[in-house]
């Protein structure tokens, strides 16, 4: 299964882009803000579920990886390209830090 994970991620990314383009063409540009809000609510529900299983380090890492999504969602909501770009930039800042934390604490998951 680990061999297929990059392909699953790539396929899901393509499907989500196609779905987003379809929804925007059908319902308008404001649909992006609604879709990102639904994704954020689902992500918060996942973090709460992780906290309920008492895996606090995993919940912390997932919460940190949600920060760029939240910043991007705010940028989409207020229609500000610079804030959206800051969200994308945060991915490249936070992801390596979280990867180091994961590698350091590998046995604690």
Secondary structure by P-SEA (a helix, b strand, c coil): cccaaaaaaaaaaaaaaaaaaaaaaccccaaaaaaaaaaaaaaaaaaaaaaaacaaaaaaaaaaaaaaaaaaaaaaaaccaaaaaaaaaaaaaaaaaaaaaaaaacccc
